[in-house]
């Protein structure tokens, strides 16, 4: 076994673990009648997705919650999950499918979608969740969902 065969995988693991400690790299934008969630950098690898596009009419509202208040349930399909470290990608099936991109954030931005979409909710770590919520609420509406602590 050559040194490269040993060092390269180890270096990749170290790089992935180092990047997991950084905040999620996601951008939300409303263009026309669509909400666009763009994943950037390593997040495209962790979430196995680059972008989510949802019609604004299909959004019930947006809110900010403590991470532990948002139910984290379902099997990961596909994505990255290490308990207490990262929850990124699609979780659950059918009407209980959620999309997550969260690492260290104590507060998360939750976009609740109406039934019949690919996801029930989109849960994101953003740098300033309350500011992001206030920016999006005039278009997406306020979320009236009442969380229950399950984590």
C-alpha positions as CSV (number, residue, x, y, z in Angstrom):
1,X,0.0,0.0,0.0
2,X,1.5,3.3,-1.0
3,X,1.6,6.4,1.2
4,X,-0.8,8.2,-1.1
5,X,-3.4,5.4,-0.7
6,X,-3.3,6.0,3.1
7,X,-2.9,9.7,3.3
8,X,-5.4,10.8,0.6
9,X,-8.5,9.1,2.3
10,X,-7.3,10.4,5.7
11,X,-6.9,13.9,4.4
12,X,-10.4,13.8,2.8
13,X,-12.0,12.7,6.1
14,X,-10.1,15.5,8.0
15,X,-11.3,18.0,5.4
16,X,-14.9,16.9,5.6
17,X,-14.9,16.9,9.5
18,X,-13.3,20.4,9.5
19,X,-15.9,21.8,7.1
20,X,-18.8,20.3,9.1
21,X,-17.8,22.6,12.0
22,X,-18.5,25.6,9.8
23,X,-22.0,27.1,9.4
24,X,-24.2,25.9,6.6
25,X,-23.7,27.7,3.3
26,X,-27.2,28.4,2.0
27,X,-29.0,31.3,0.3
28,X,-32.7,31.9,0.1
29,X,-34.2,34.2,-2.5
30,X,-37.7,34.9,-3.8
31,X,-37.7,35.4,-7.6
32,X,-41.0,36.1,-9.1
33,X,-43.5,33.6,-7.7
34,X,-40.8,31.1,-6.5
35,X,-38.8,30.5,-3.4
36,X,-35.3,29.4,-4.3
37,X,-33.1,27.7,-1.8
38,X,-29.5,27.5,-3.1
39,X,-27.0,25.3,-1.4
40,X,-23.4,26.2,-1.9
41,X,-19.9,24.8,-1.4
42,X,-19.7,21.7,0.7
43,X,-23.4,21.8,1.4
44,X,-24.1,20.5,-2.1
45,X,-22.1,17.4,-1.1
46,X,-23.6,17.0,2.4
47,X,-27.2,17.5,1.2
48,X,-26.8,15.8,-2.2
49,X,-28.6,18.7,-3.7
50,X,-27.9,22.1,-5.2
51,X,-31.2,23.8,-5.2
52,X,-34.8,23.6,-4.1
53,X,-37.5,25.6,-5.9
54,X,-40.9,26.0,-4.4
55,X,-43.8,28.1,-5.7
56,X,-44.5,30.9,-3.2
57,X,-48.2,29.9,-3.2
58,X,-47.2,26.5,-1.7
59,X,-45.5,28.0,1.3
60,X,-47.6,28.2,4.5
61,X,-45.1,30.5,6.3
62,X,-41.7,31.0,7.7
63,X,-40.5,31.1,11.3
64,X,-37.5,30.7,13.6
65,X,-37.4,28.0,16.3
66,X,-34.9,26.4,18.6
67,X,-33.3,23.5,16.9
68,X,-34.6,21.0,19.5
69,X,-38.2,22.2,18.9
70,X,-38.3,21.0,15.3
71,X,-39.0,17.2,15.1
72,X,-36.0,15.5,13.5
73,X,-37.6,12.2,12.3
74,X,-37.3,9.8,9.5
75,X,-34.6,8.0,7.6
76,X,-32.0,9.9,5.7
77,X,-32.5,9.5,1.9
78,X,-30.1,10.9,0.7
79,X,-27.9,13.2,2.8
80,X,-25.4,13.3,5.7
81,X,-26.2,12.7,9.3
82,X,-24.1,12.5,12.4
83,X,-26.1,13.0,15.6
84,X,-25.1,16.3,17.3
85,X,-22.9,17.3,14.4
86,X,-24.8,17.6,11.1
87,X,-28.2,16.9,9.7
88,X,-28.2,17.6,6.0
89,X,-30.4,16.3,3.2
90,X,-33.7,14.7,2.8
91,X,-35.3,12.8,5.8
92,X,-38.5,10.8,5.9
93,X,-40.8,9.7,3.2
94,X,-44.1,10.7,1.6
95,X,-46.0,13.4,3.5
96,X,-43.5,13.5,6.3
97,X,-40.4,14.2,4.2
98,X,-38.3,17.2,5.4
99,X,-35.2,18.8,4.1
100,X,-32.5,19.8,6.6
101,X,-29.2,21.7,6.3
102,X,-28.2,22.3,9.9
103,X,-25.0,21.9,11.9
104,X,-24.3,24.1,14.9
105,X,-27.2,26.6,14.8
106,X,-29.1,26.9,18.0
107,X,-31.9,28.6,16.1
108,X,-33.1,27.4,12.7
109,X,-35.2,28.9,10.0
110,X,-38.3,26.8,9.2
111,X,-40.2,27.1,5.9
112,X,-43.4,25.2,6.3
113,X,-44.9,23.9,3.0
114,X,-48.5,23.1,2.1
115,X,-49.4,19.4,1.6
116,X,-48.6,17.9,-1.8
117,X,-45.1,19.3,-2.2
118,X,-41.8,17.3,-2.3
119,X,-41.2,18.3,1.3
120,X,-43.3,19.1,4.4
121,X,-40.8,21.6,5.7
122,X,-37.4,23.0,5.0
123,X,-35.2,23.5,8.0
124,X,-32.1,25.6,7.5
125,X,-29.2,27.1,9.5
126,X,-28.6,30.6,8.3
127,X,-26.2,33.3,9.8
128,X,-29.0,35.6,11.1
129,X,-32.2,33.5,11.3
130,X,-34.4,36.2,12.7
131,X,-33.3,38.8,10.1
132,X,-33.8,36.2,7.3
133,X,-37.3,35.5,8.7
134,X,-38.2,39.2,8.8
135,X,-36.9,39.6,5.2
136,X,-39.0,36.7,3.9
137,X,-42.2,37.1,5.9
138,X,-43.8,39.8,3.8
139,X,-43.8,37.4,0.8
140,X,-44.0,34.0,2.5
141,X,-46.1,34.8,5.5
142,X,-45.7,34.0,9.2
143,X,-45.6,30.4,10.3
144,X,-48.3,29.6,12.9
145,X,-46.9,26.1,13.6
146,X,-46.5,25.3,17.3
147,X,-43.5,23.0,17.8
148,X,-43.2,20.3,20.4
149,X,-39.8,19.4,21.8
150,X,-38.9,15.9,20.5
151,X,-35.1,16.1,20.3
